[in-house]
Amino acid sequence: MKRRSVLLLAAFSGAATAAVSCDADSEKPSSGNGAGFSNSLRIPPILGPETGADGMKQFNLTMQAGGRTEFQPGKVADTWGINGAYLGPTLRVTRGDKVRMRVTNQIGETSTLHWHGIRLPAKMDGGPHQMIEPGATWTPEWTIDQPAMMGWYHPHLHERTAMHVYRGLAGLIIIDDDNKPDLPSEYGVDDVPLIIQDKNFEDDGKLDEDGVEDGTWGVLGDSILINGTFGAEFKVTTRTVRFRILNASNARVYRVGFADNRKFHVVGTDGGLLERPVEVDRVKLSPAERAQIVVRFAPGEQIVLNSVGETERSAGDPEEDDYDLMRLITAQDLADSPDLPSALGGVPATAPPAGARVRTFRLSGSEINDKEMDMNRIDEVVPAGAHEIWEVINTSYAHNFHIHEVDFRVMELNGHPPPEYQRGPKDTVFLPKGATARLSVKFNTYVDPVSPYMFHCHILRHEDKGMMGQYVVVEPGTENQVARTINAGSSGGHHN
């Protein structure tokens, strides 16, 4: 596979940086030292909340257009951001916190802001029904009630999600809890977020938006950003580092590892920590999937974090080109780090009960169960607290499958247990062409027969084309009554 041309740039909200490029037919540098990666990795700032007398923590977020970001020296791109020119701050909360998000829309068009991976009432979810009009402010609030994890926030406007995310509207959410294993935890030092995105750029340095809303995949960019930084370099100062990795690309899939093929440990998946560390040499992440990994370093090293495509792939899978993602340079004197604990405290998986409800979802080009998204149609009615099996069958080219509000466990992929590192709590699963996944899905008890949650493909072009459905959570025993009311068209609408 030939390498695509990769621009190595940096985005520092207007700070000019050097730009270099790799020849399209060149291989990785034989030294594997990431020559040309010299721009300091940008670390998204943590946004401090305003705390009221009632203990409510309020986070003030403004979705902004008009960002002027100098990705290439002397060339300015028009970008969107949240509380800044590009991307948004990290929101850090603790289990038990009462939080309010005060979201103001200043982008000049309708949008939403969805709290991906966060367990909360449907009216607070930020899906396509919770639209924020230009100039308006939306203030959802809820109590954080889930184990430690890393989620993220991004727009979820029906038919426009791909463009809004591509222009820069996204940020991280980190949840802490009291059950803390002894892992690296100093944010930006040995606990480092990595938001991976791919972009295309025009000759004048502007974001190339052609194709974002077209074709099979939308955009598959030939330039990779980490936290908005191209050609990123991170200086390692401790013997071990935890990286919190998010694939925030529109469609591209990554297999993340290191050019020297060193082993590392996965300690967390989408929804939280594993029970114990799992040693790997690669983690595969489709759009919206996350992984927490812990890597050990020696003094005086230069190591490249990269992505290597599958050696054998179906013709219906998105491109998985090889990319150098960033360079890590370790200090000559590294601070000591604790040994990796053998137990992480992750919640053990529980099998679905005997006779659990099985729901089947067939994925085609842009449909689920032969239906495209309809804002006024509820597809599934689920009793609160249910533990079900969802079988997802992919009949076409590659997709992934994301369910709002829940954690699930992947029971089987094509009839076999998933790789060990993928057995933790998940909210998104990748399905190559022709694949089938069986998911053990546990639902919360936020009852609302009118306001729906979503399930959909998180390849954003597919989602925007209509590959999305809706479910509501109701009091147990009322499912048939609610379904009849919905089918009769007398539910009063679902635009809450």
C-alpha positions as CSV (number, residue, x, y, z in Angstrom):
1,M,0.0,0.0,0.0
2,K,1.4,3.4,-1.0
3,R,1.4,6.0,1.7
4,R,-0.8,9.1,1.0
5,S,0.9,12.4,1.2
6,V,0.7,13.6,4.8
7,L,1.1,17.2,5.7
8,L,2.7,17.9,9.0
9,L,1.3,21.0,10.5
10,A,0.1,22.5,13.8
11,A,-3.0,24.3,15.0
12,F,-2.4,26.7,17.9
13,S,-5.4,29.0,17.4
14,G,-3.5,31.3,15.1
15,A,0.1,30.5,16.0
16,A,2.2,29.9,12.8
17,T,4.1,26.7,12.7
18,A,6.4,24.9,10.3
19,A,4.9,22.7,7.6
20,V,6.6,19.8,5.9
21,S,5.3,17.0,3.6
22,C,6.1,13.4,2.8
23,D,6.3,12.2,-0.8
24,A,3.3,10.1,-1.7
25,D,5.4,7.1,-2.7
26,S,7.8,7.2,0.2
27,E,8.0,4.7,3.0
28,K,8.3,5.6,6.6
29,P,11.8,6.7,7.6
30,S,13.9,3.6,8.2
31,S,15.0,5.0,11.5
32,G,11.4,5.2,12.6
33,N,12.1,8.5,14.4
34,G,9.3,10.6,12.8
35,A,11.6,13.1,11.1
36,G,9.8,16.4,10.6
37,F,7.6,16.0,13.6
38,S,8.5,19.0,15.7
39,N,5.4,20.9,16.7
40,S,4.5,20.6,20.4
41,L,1.4,18.7,20.9
42,R,-1.5,21.0,21.9
43,I,-3.2,19.8,25.1
44,P,-6.9,20.9,25.3
45,P,-7.4,23.1,28.3
46,I,-9.6,21.9,31.2
47,L,-12.6,24.2,31.6
48,G,-13.4,25.0,35.2
49,P,-17.1,25.1,36.1
50,E,-19.0,27.8,38.0
51,T,-20.3,26.2,41.2
52,G,-23.5,27.5,42.7
53,A,-24.7,27.6,46.2
54,D,-26.7,24.4,45.6
55,G,-23.5,22.6,44.5
56,M,-24.5,22.6,40.8
57,K,-21.4,22.8,38.6
58,Q,-22.1,24.9,35.5
59,F,-20.0,24.6,32.4
60,N,-20.4,27.6,30.0
61,L,-19.9,26.5,26.4
62,T,-20.2,28.7,23.3
63,M,-20.3,27.2,19.8
64,Q,-18.4,29.7,17.6
65,A,-17.9,30.3,13.9
66,G,-15.4,32.7,12.6
67,G,-12.3,30.9,13.9
68,R,-9.1,31.9,12.1
69,T,-6.7,29.0,12.5
70,E,-3.2,29.0,10.9
71,F,-2.7,25.3,10.3
72,Q,0.1,26.2,7.8
73,P,2.5,29.1,8.2
74,G,1.0,32.2,6.5
75,K,-2.2,30.4,5.5
76,V,-5.4,30.9,7.5
77,A,-8.3,28.4,7.6
78,D,-11.8,29.3,8.6
79,T,-12.7,27.0,11.5
80,W,-15.4,26.5,14.1
81,G,-14.7,25.8,17.8
82,I,-16.2,25.8,21.3
83,N,-14.9,28.5,23.5
84,G,-12.1,29.0,20.9
85,A,-11.1,28.9,17.3
86,Y,-10.9,25.1,16.9
87,L,-12.1,22.2,19.1
88,G,-13.3,22.7,22.6
89,P,-12.0,22.5,26.2
90,T,-11.9,19.3,28.2
91,L,-14.8,19.0,30.8
92,R,-13.7,17.1,33.9
93,V,-16.3,15.9,36.4
94,T,-16.6,13.4,39.2
95,R,-19.2,10.7,39.7
96,G,-22.0,12.2,41.9
97,D,-21.5,15.7,40.5
98,K,-24.7,17.7,39.6
99,V,-23.8,19.4,36.4
100,R,-25.4,22.0,34.1
101,M,-24.2,22.7,30.5
102,R,-25.0,26.2,29.4
103,V,-24.6,25.9,25.6
104,T,-24.9,29.0,23.5
105,N,-25.1,28.7,19.7
106,Q,-23.1,31.4,17.9
107,I,-22.3,29.6,14.6
108,G,-25.1,31.2,12.6
109,E,-27.1,28.1,12.0
110,T,-29.1,25.5,14.0
111,S,-27.0,22.8,15.7
112,T,-27.1,20.5,18.8
113,L,-24.5,19.3,21.3
114,H,-24.6,15.7,22.2
115,W,-22.8,14.2,25.3
116,H,-21.4,11.0,23.7
117,G,-21.0,8.1,26.1
118,I,-22.7,9.9,28.9
119,R,-25.6,8.2,30.7
120,L,-28.4,10.8,31.2
121,P,-32.1,11.4,30.5
122,A,-33.1,11.6,26.9
123,K,-34.2,15.2,27.1
124,M,-30.7,16.1,28.1
125,D,-28.9,13.9,25.5
126,G,-28.3,16.6,22.8
127,G,-29.5,14.4,20.0
128,P,-31.2,15.7,16.8
129,H,-34.4,16.6,18.8
130,Q,-32.6,19.0,21.2
131,M,-32.0,21.6,18.5
132,I,-30.3,24.9,19.5
133,E,-31.3,27.8,17.2
134,P,-28.8,30.5,16.3
135,G,-28.3,32.9,19.2
136,A,-30.2,30.6,21.6
137,T,-28.9,28.9,24.8
138,W,-29.7,25.4,25.9
139,T,-29.1,24.4,29.6
140,P,-29.4,20.6,30.2
141,E,-28.6,19.3,33.6
142,W,-28.2,15.9,35.2
143,T,-26.3,14.0,37.9
144,I,-23.1,12.2,36.9
145,D,-23.9,8.5,37.7
146,Q,-21.4,6.2,35.9
147,P,-17.9,4.9,36.5
148,A,-14.7,6.7,35.5
149,M,-14.5,7.0,31.7
150,M,-13.7,9.3,28.8
151,G,-16.5,10.5,26.6
152,W,-16.8,13.4,24.2
153,Y,-19.2,16.1,23.0
154,H,-20.1,17.0,19.4
155,P,-23.0,18.2,17.3
156,H,-25.7,15.8,16.4
157,L,-27.9,17.7,14.0
158,H,-29.8,15.5,11.6
159,E,-28.2,15.6,8.1
160,R,-25.5,18.1,9.1
161,T,-23.4,16.3,11.8
162,A,-20.5,15.5,9.4
163,M,-19.9,19.1,8.5
164,H,-20.3,20.5,12.0
165,V,-17.8,18.1,13.4
166,Y,-15.4,18.4,10.5
167,R,-15.2,22.2,11.0
168,G,-14.1,21.7,14.5
169,L,-17.0,21.3,17.0
170,A,-15.8,18.6,19.4
171,G,-14.3,18.2,22.8
172,L,-13.6,15.7,25.6
173,I,-15.4,14.7,28.8
174,I,-13.5,12.9,31.5
175,I,-15.4,11.4,34.4
176,D,-13.5,10.5,37.6
177,D,-14.7,8.4,40.5
178,D,-13.5,7.4,44.0
179,N,-12.5,3.9,42.7
180,K,-9.1,5.1,41.3
181,P,-6.5,2.5,40.4
182,D,-2.9,3.6,40.6
183,L,-2.6,4.9,37.0
184,P,-0.8,7.9,35.6
185,S,-3.2,10.8,36.3
186,E,-1.5,14.2,35.8
187,Y,-3.4,15.7,33.0
188,G,-1.2,16.8,30.1
189,V,2.0,15.3,31.7
190,D,1.5,11.5,32.1
191,D,-2.3,11.4,31.4
192,V,-2.5,12.7,27.9
193,P,-5.6,13.0,25.6
194,L,-5.1,12.3,21.9
195,I,-8.0,13.4,19.6
196,I,-7.3,11.9,16.2
197,Q,-8.8,13.5,13.1
198,D,-8.2,13.5,9.4
199,K,-8.6,16.5,7.1
200,N,-8.0,17.7,3.6
201,F,-6.5,21.1,2.9
202,E,-6.7,23.4,-0.1
203,D,-3.5,25.0,-1.6
204,D,-4.2,28.2,0.3
205,G,-4.4,26.3,3.6
206,K,-8.2,26.4,4.1
207,L,-10.1,23.3,5.1
208,D,-11.2,21.5,2.0
209,E,-14.9,20.7,2.6
210,D,-15.6,19.1,-0.8
211,G,-16.8,15.6,-0.3
212,V,-17.7,15.9,3.4
213,E,-21.3,15.4,2.6
214,D,-20.9,13.3,-0.5
215,G,-19.9,9.8,-1.6
216,T,-19.8,6.6,0.3
217,W,-17.6,7.7,3.2
218,G,-17.8,11.5,3.0
219,V,-14.3,12.8,3.8
220,L,-11.2,10.5,4.0
221,G,-8.5,13.1,4.6
222,D,-4.8,12.8,3.7
223,S,-3.7,14.9,6.7
224,I,-3.8,13.8,10.3
225,L,-4.3,16.1,13.3
226,I,-3.8,15.2,17.0
227,N,-5.6,17.6,19.2
228,G,-5.6,20.0,16.3
229,T,-1.8,19.6,15.8
230,F,0.0,18.2,12.7
231,G,3.5,17.0,13.0
232,A,2.9,16.6,16.7
233,E,5.7,16.0,19.1
234,F,5.2,15.1,22.8
235,K,8.1,15.2,25.3
236,V,7.8,12.3,27.7
237,T,9.0,13.1,31.2
238,T,7.8,10.0,33.1
239,R,8.5,6.3,32.8
240,T,4.9,5.5,32.0
241,V,2.2,7.5,30.3
242,R,-1.5,7.0,30.0
243,F,-2.9,8.1,26.6
244,R,-6.7,8.6,26.3
245,I,-7.3,8.1,22.6
246,L,-10.4,9.2,20.7
247,N,-11.0,8.6,17.0
248,A,-12.9,11.8,16.2
249,S,-12.6,11.4,12.4
250,N,-15.6,11.4,10.2
251,A,-15.0,8.0,8.6
252,R,-11.4,6.9,8.9
253,V,-10.4,3.8,10.9
254,Y,-7.1,3.5,12.7
255,R,-5.0,0.7,14.1
256,V,-2.9,2.6,16.6
257,G,0.5,1.4,17.8
258,F,4.2,2.2,17.7
259,A,6.7,2.0,14.8
260,D,9.0,-0.1,16.9
261,N,6.2,-2.6,17.6
262,R,6.5,-2.3,21.3
263,K,3.9,-3.8,23.5
264,F,1.6,-1.6,25.7
265,H,-1.5,-2.2,27.8
266,V,-5.1,-1.3,27.2
267,V,-6.7,-0.2,30.5
268,G,-10.0,1.2,29.3
269,T,-12.5,1.1,26.5
270,D,-15.4,3.5,25.5
271,G,-17.3,3.3,28.7
272,G,-14.7,2.8,31.4
273,L,-11.8,0.7,32.8
274,L,-11.2,-2.9,32.1
275,E,-11.0,-5.4,35.0
276,R,-7.3,-5.9,34.3
277,P,-4.7,-4.5,31.8
278,V,-4.5,-6.3,28.5
279,E,-1.2,-6.3,26.6
280,V,-1.4,-5.6,22.9
281,D,0.7,-4.1,20.0
282,R,-2.3,-2.4,18.2
283,V,-5.7,-1.1,19.0
284,K,-8.3,-0.7,16.3
285,L,-10.6,2.3,16.6
286,S,-13.4,3.3,14.2
287,P,-15.1,6.7,14.4
288,A,-16.2,7.6,18.0
289,E,-14.4,4.6,19.6
290,R,-12.0,5.3,22.5
291,A,-9.2,3.5,24.2
292,Q,-7.1,4.2,27.3
293,I,-3.6,2.8,27.0
294,V,-0.5,2.8,29.3
295,V,2.9,2.8,27.7
296,R,6.3,2.4,29.3
297,F,9.3,4.3,28.1
298,A,13.1,4.4,28.6
299,P,15.3,7.5,28.8
300,G,16.5,9.1,25.6
301,E,14.1,7.4,23.2
302,Q,12.5,8.7,20.0
303,I,9.4,6.7,19.2
304,V,6.7,7.2,16.6
305,L,3.0,6.6,17.3
306,N,1.5,5.4,14.1
307,S,-1.4,3.6,12.4
308,V,-1.0,0.6,10.2
309,G,-3.9,-0.7,8.0
310,E,-5.0,-4.3,8.1
311,T,-3.0,-6.6,5.8
312,E,-6.2,-8.2,4.6
313,R,-9.3,-6.1,4.2
314,S,-12.6,-6.4,2.4
315,A,-13.2,-4.1,-0.6
316,G,-16.1,-2.7,1.3
317,D,-14.0,-1.3,4.2
318,P,-12.9,2.3,4.4
319,E,-9.3,3.1,3.7
320,E,-6.8,2.3,6.4
321,D,-3.7,3.8,5.0
322,D,-0.5,3.8,7.0
323,Y,0.2,7.1,8.9
324,D,2.8,8.3,11.3
325,L,0.6,10.2,13.9
326,M,3.1,11.8,16.2
327,R,6.6,11.6,17.7
328,L,7.4,11.0,21.3
329,I,10.8,12.1,22.7
330,T,11.7,10.9,26.1
331,A,13.9,12.9,28.6
332,Q,17.3,11.6,29.6
333,D,16.0,11.5,33.2
334,L,12.5,10.2,33.6
335,A,10.4,10.5,36.8
336,D,9.5,7.3,38.4
337,S,6.0,5.9,37.8
338,P,4.1,3.3,39.8
339,D,4.0,-0.3,38.5
340,L,0.9,-1.0,36.4
341,P,-1.7,-2.5,38.8
342,S,-2.9,-6.1,38.1
343,A,-6.5,-5.1,38.8
344,L,-8.1,-1.9,37.6
345,G,-11.5,-2.1,39.3
346,G,-13.5,-2.2,36.1
347,V,-17.1,-3.5,36.3
348,P,-17.3,-7.2,35.4
349,A,-19.5,-8.2,32.5
350,T,-22.8,-9.9,33.4
351,A,-24.5,-12.3,31.0
352,P,-28.0,-11.5,29.8
353,P,-30.6,-13.3,31.7
354,A,-32.2,-16.5,30.4
355,G,-34.9,-15.5,27.9
356,A,-33.6,-12.0,27.3
357,R,-35.2,-10.1,24.6
358,V,-33.3,-10.3,21.3
359,R,-33.6,-7.4,18.8
360,T,-32.1,-7.6,15.3
361,F,-30.7,-4.7,13.4
362,R,-29.7,-5.1,9.7
363,L,-27.4,-2.5,8.3
364,S,-27.5,-1.7,4.6
365,G,-26.0,1.2,2.6
366,S,-27.9,3.9,4.6
367,E,-30.7,2.1,6.3
368,I,-31.3,0.1,9.4
369,N,-33.9,-2.6,9.1
370,D,-34.8,-1.2,5.6
371,K,-35.7,2.2,7.1
372,E,-34.0,5.6,6.9
373,M,-34.2,8.0,9.9
374,D,-37.6,9.6,10.5
375,M,-37.6,12.2,13.3
376,N,-41.3,11.3,14.0
377,R,-40.9,7.5,14.1
378,I,-40.0,5.5,17.2
379,D,-38.4,2.2,16.1
380,E,-38.0,0.4,19.5
381,V,-39.7,0.6,22.9
382,V,-37.5,-0.6,25.7
383,P,-38.6,-1.3,29.4
384,A,-36.5,0.6,31.9
385,G,-33.7,-1.4,33.4
386,A,-33.9,-4.1,30.7
387,H,-30.9,-6.3,29.9
388,E,-31.2,-7.4,26.2
389,I,-29.3,-8.9,23.3
390,W,-29.0,-6.7,20.3
391,E,-27.8,-8.5,17.2
392,V,-26.3,-6.2,14.5
393,I,-25.9,-7.7,11.0
394,N,-24.0,-5.7,8.4
395,T,-25.2,-6.6,4.9
396,S,-23.1,-4.0,3.1
397,Y,-19.8,-2.1,3.2
398,A,-18.3,-1.3,6.6
399,H,-20.3,0.5,9.3
400,N,-20.1,0.9,13.0
401,F,-23.0,0.9,15.5
402,H,-23.4,3.3,18.4
403,I,-26.2,3.3,21.0
404,H,-26.9,6.4,23.0
405,E,-27.1,6.3,26.8
406,V,-26.0,2.6,27.3
407,D,-22.9,0.7,28.0
408,F,-22.8,-2.7,26.2
409,R,-20.5,-5.6,26.0
410,V,-19.5,-7.2,22.8
411,M,-20.5,-10.9,23.3
412,E,-19.5,-12.1,19.8
413,L,-18.0,-10.9,16.5
414,N,-18.8,-13.3,13.7
415,G,-19.5,-16.0,16.2
416,H,-16.3,-15.6,18.2
417,P,-15.5,-13.6,21.3
418,P,-14.0,-10.2,20.5
419,P,-10.3,-9.5,21.2
420,E,-9.7,-9.3,24.9
421,Y,-9.0,-5.6,24.9
422,Q,-12.5,-5.0,23.4
423,R,-14.3,-6.8,26.2
424,G,-14.8,-3.7,28.4
425,P,-17.8,-1.4,28.5
426,K,-18.5,-0.1,25.0
427,D,-21.0,2.2,23.2
428,T,-19.7,1.8,19.7
429,V,-18.6,-1.3,17.7
430,F,-17.0,-1.6,14.3
431,L,-18.5,-4.0,11.7
432,P,-16.6,-4.7,8.5
433,K,-18.5,-5.8,5.4
434,G,-20.6,-8.8,6.2
435,A,-19.9,-8.9,9.9
436,T,-22.3,-9.7,12.7
437,A,-22.1,-8.6,16.3
438,R,-24.1,-9.7,19.3
439,L,-24.2,-7.1,22.1
440,S,-25.2,-7.5,25.7
441,V,-27.0,-4.2,26.3
442,K,-28.1,-2.9,29.8
443,F,-30.5,0.0,29.9
444,N,-30.8,2.7,32.6
445,T,-34.0,3.7,34.3
446,Y,-34.5,7.2,32.8
447,V,-38.2,6.8,31.8
448,D,-39.5,9.0,29.0
449,P,-42.1,7.6,26.5
450,V,-41.9,10.7,24.3
451,S,-38.2,11.7,24.1
452,P,-36.1,9.3,22.2
453,Y,-32.5,8.1,22.3
454,M,-30.6,7.3,19.0
455,F,-28.9,4.2,17.6
456,H,-26.9,4.8,14.4
457,C,-23.8,4.3,12.4
458,H,-21.1,6.7,13.6
459,I,-19.5,7.1,10.2
460,L,-20.9,10.6,10.0
461,R,-21.7,10.5,6.3
462,H,-23.8,7.4,6.8
463,E,-25.5,8.9,9.9
464,D,-26.4,12.0,7.9
465,K,-27.8,10.0,5.0
466,G,-30.3,8.4,7.4
467,M,-28.6,5.4,9.0
468,M,-30.2,6.1,12.3
469,G,-33.1,4.9,14.4
470,Q,-34.8,5.9,17.7
471,Y,-35.8,4.2,20.9
472,V,-37.7,5.2,24.0
473,V,-37.4,3.9,27.5
474,V,-40.7,3.3,29.3
475,E,-42.0,1.9,32.6
476,P,-41.9,-1.9,32.5
477,G,-45.2,-3.4,31.4
478,T,-46.2,-0.4,29.4
479,E,-44.3,-1.2,26.2
480,N,-47.2,-2.5,24.2
481,Q,-49.4,0.4,25.2
482,V,-46.7,3.0,24.3
483,A,-46.1,1.2,21.0
484,R,-49.8,1.3,20.1
485,T,-50.0,4.9,20.9
486,I,-46.9,5.7,18.8
487,N,-48.2,3.6,15.9
488,A,-51.6,5.4,16.1
489,G,-49.8,8.7,15.7
490,S,-51.2,10.2,18.9
491,S,-47.9,10.4,21.0
492,G,-47.8,14.2,20.6
493,G,-44.6,14.2,18.6
494,H,-41.1,13.6,19.5
495,H,-39.3,16.9,19.1
496,N,-38.3,17.5,22.8
